[in-house]
Amino acid sequence: MSWIHAADVGDLDGQEIIGVRKEGHDIAIYRLGTDYFATHNICTHQFAHLSEGYLVDGCVECPLHQGLFDIRTGKAQGGIVKTDLRTYPVRIEEGRIMVLIH
């Protein structure tokens, strides 16, 4: 496990979600108020990039089929999605969003 610099806080200015690829991992980074979260960026159902979806009440909505995942826990929120998302711990260091990859 290692902490990687995934993005800068400023990268999310005016956005709630961005997608990055770091060290072979597709990561979605979310801003919810003043908090930051990270999940695997690929939907567990249709393999769409969740960073192209929408953030609704702390859940990311897949752009292909409107399946919802809680960005804090990765839990699938019923409906068509059954498999949870991988989540990653996040910390902010001097304006850098650090993600713990495991």
N, C-alpha and C positions, 0 to 999 in steps of 0.2 A: 504494500500500500504506500502511496506517495501523494503528497499535496502538489498539485500542478496549478500554474497560473492559467486559468481558462479564459478570462476576459478582464476588462476594466469596468468599474462601476459606470463610467461615462458611456460605455458601449450600449447601455440600456436607456440612455436619455431618450425620452419620447417613445419608448417601447416597453412592453411587458415581458417579451420572450425573445431570446436570440438562440441560434444554434451554432455550435462550434464543433470542430473535430480536433481533438488533442490526443496525441500519443495513441492513435488507433481507436479512440473512443468517440462516439457521437453523443454529444451532451447538449441538453436544452437547459438554459439558465433563465430563471424567472425572477422578476422583481414584483413583490407584493407589498405595496406600501414602502416601508424602509427595510424590509427583509428580503433576502435572496435565497433561492432554492435551486437545486440542480437534479435532473433526472436523466435517464437514458433518453435520447432524442427520437427513438424509433417506436412507433405504436406496436404493442404486442399482438394486435389483431390483423391489421392490414399493412403494416410496415411503412406507414407514412411518417414524414418528419413532423414531430409534434411542434417544433418551432414555427411551423406554418399554420398552426391552429390558433385557438383563442383561449384567453384566460378568463374564466367565469367563476367567481366566488371561491378562489383558491384551487380550482380544478382546471386542467388543460383539456380542451376539447379537440379531438383528432379532426383534421381538416377533411378526411375522407368519409367518415361515417358517424361523426358526432359522439363517439364514445368518450367518456370522461375518466380522468385519472386525477386523484388528489396529488398536488405537487409536493406537499409536505411529507406524505407517507408512501406515495406511489400506488396506493390502493385503487384498483379498478372500481368504478362507481356503478356497477351493474350494467344492465342492458346488454349490448352486443360484446363488450369487452369483459373477459373473464380472468385474464392473467395480469397480475400487478406489474408496475414499472419498477425498474431498479432506480434507487435514489442515491445521491451522493452528498456527504456532509459538505457544507460551505462555510468558509470564513472570509472576512474582508481584512486585507492587510494593505494599509496605505493606498486605498483606492483600487486595489487589485482583488478580483474575485478568485479565490483559491478553492479548488475542488479536490476532495480526497478520493482518488481512484483506487478501487480494490478489485 
